[in-house]
């Protein structure tokens, strides 16, 4: 059983898990999603010499806000591959596979305009032919690769898409993209929350430090960020294994180790480093929007 087939069968066997988390086999090519996102957020808040207050009579007030947003729709990308002796044969098989998959999508409520077939690659395949003591590399056939993108709005539809794909001999779910339609509204909400945090901090500094921050405030830095679920999956392999000490005749033995399965999970940014988190409870993959805001105030004399 291939790795991609195993992943798809495992997802189909546990629909409740798939409804909650969906990444795709792209997870095999990456790791440390949360660590990369945290590093990106630290870079946004990094203080350089240019970030210092211009004079002794000015001060900075900062705010970092995180907002977890559920996707409005999704795009699942399936990889299709055929190896044949000739290019026309590859195209015939590819057309038949894609047509079968598209026909199965109709009863699921997926419209024809919600699918797109992307030509990915066409390669030559070489193999070795033995002639006496010479292994000569020769052309053996061709490989054709295409991706089928499927747009859907019901997050729970992915299970049925995977089953439909498997019936068309498509076993590789590349990734699932999460789409938020109105990002401008999200950014507006983040700015409102960041402004509220800045005002609250300014009032607190005045009370605790005995200073007066004079209006109008000036925006010194505004740094938004977006972290998509596809980038935020981490993995691990959980197992305990005994150690084998090699004997003097260790060359007589070959150690065959057991296969260890990797676990993939959505590892979102936490509240660490943020002044405010909007929609803090995360029970499914969400798109994480962030905003770092730095505001400059003039410092006045208390009581004036």
Secondary structure as UniProt FT lines:
FT   HELIX           3..13
FT   HELIX           15..20
FT   HELIX           25..29
FT   HELIX           33..44
FT   HELIX           49..51
FT   TURN            56..57
FT   STRAND          58..69
FT   STRAND          73..84
FT   HELIX           87..106
FT   TURN            107..109
FT   HELIX           112..114
FT   STRAND          115..131
FT   TURN            132..133
FT   STRAND          134..152
FT   HELIX           155..157
FT   HELIX           158..167
FT   TURN            168..169
FT   STRAND          172..179
FT   HELIX           183..209
FT   STRAND          212..227
FT   HELIX           229..231
FT   STRAND          233..236
FT   TURN            248..249
FT   HELIX           250..252
FT   STRAND          263..266
FT   TURN            272..273
FT   STRAND          276..278
FT   STRAND          287..300
FT   TURN            302..303
//
